[in-house]
Amino acid sequence: MDNIFNKKMETLTRKKIKELQLEKLKKTVNNVYENVPFYKNKFKELKITPGDIKTLDDIHKLPFTTKDDLRKNAPFDMVTTSLDNCIELHASSGTTGIPITACYTRNDIDIWSEVMARCLSMSGLTKKDVFQNPIPYSTFTGAFGFHYGAQKIGAMIIPSGKGQSERQIKLMEYYGTTFISGVASYILRLSQVAHELKIDPKKLKVTNGLFGAEMFTPGLKKRIMEIWDMDVHDIYGLTEMCGPGVSADCDQHDGLHLWEDHFLIELIDPKTLEPVGLEEEGEIVLTTLTKEGMPVLRYRTRDIAKLYDQSVCECGRTHIKHTTIKGRSDDMVIIRGTNIFPGQIESVLMKNDVVGGNWRMVLTTENDVDMLTVEVESKTPLSQIDSMNLEDKLQNDIKTVIVFNPKVVVLPPNTIVDTGLKAKRVVDKRKMS
Ligand code: DLL
């Protein structure tokens, strides 16, 4: 229980959580109805008014919000308050080029700092730590969220930003960094760079890490733990809610606690839009409960997970847990009639010690048949014969999870192009070939 940042709020009874949620939901619904024409029109279409929300179950009467809705109303039409009251904005670029913009009031930043402090504390951060933040300080929410949370805890922050990987390792050595954050795949890149500098990450003082922002399979987590000899936690979040800080896993490492006093979670079947039961896979739908600048109702995240049966966790926290994110519904690819999530392939790759950190799936069409090539870097340069043996081994291992035989190509370290902030695991060339 020592690492609970806000004992009162993180251990609320279920009854109290529900009461708080209902009170805050009503307030949020009134706010968006009065101030956002998009929601007023949706309410009219559905023939509802804020007065219809009398219980938490009534949330099902409310409209969903999609990324497309936010894009159409970008940058500021979803903002419920005067822009004079907003003190910061962040944005996620997405693929169409129109960024999803989120505006924060002073209070929104305070709440973001609070939920981030809860996640960081849950992962072991204390004021005694030297906290290195290798994430770009930019419109991307990542770096600022971690920065605000670590500052609230009182740790010594090194705002190192992303990139200049050699420098990141040197900073760790020089300042004796004990805790690092980041985008999951970048930490593996840093391991590779440490290796090239002939520095064993285990010999650095880093003992804890909190990572997320993209698919973070248990296999990748385990690998990072082993390479750095540190405890690793998973953090989830998205620009539309606040950025990182919506949920993170506690020391039990079996699910991420979602801060229910600030976010209301539902899980739906993405096809029927009906709720799914506990322990059933579904799309996460989130409603902000305390946001002032840009509250969002029933946001369809596209992220797939399961909710755990609610009972008090061994860690003492009472907030609901969801599983690791399995993937985004829009990342799922259908090859020869089989649904494949990149995470399934990553789970196989990360079990193999010879495999390095970077990999991707390339989809093509040959003679009207879908082909899958898995390109994967080896940890160290391999001889031709060792590469071929590894290709055969991986091909067989992957076949056991996806049913058909993919082509596997093993490449030397650092050959797959860097795709920027987040790793791009799927390259679909099918329409072009
Ligand atoms: O990635 C916020 C963030 C920054 C979270 C740093 C954690 C650490 P966006 O750029 O808006 O925000 O992307 C949000 O990233 O809908 C998920 O698809 C994915 N994602 C975020 N965290 C995880 C995670 C930030 N722990 C989108 N596991 C989300 C899997 C994640 N996917």
Boltz pocket constraint, residues with backbone or C-beta under 6 A from the ligand:
constraints:
  - pocket:
      binder: B
      contacts: [[A, 92], [A, 141], [A, 142], [A, 182], [A, 183], [A, 211], [A, 212], [A, 213], [A, 214], [A, 215], [A, 216], [A, 234], [A, 235], [A, 236], [A, 237], [A, 238], [A, 239], [A, 240], [A, 243], [A, 244], [A, 245], [A, 301], [A, 303], [A, 325], [A, 328]]
      max_distance: 6.0
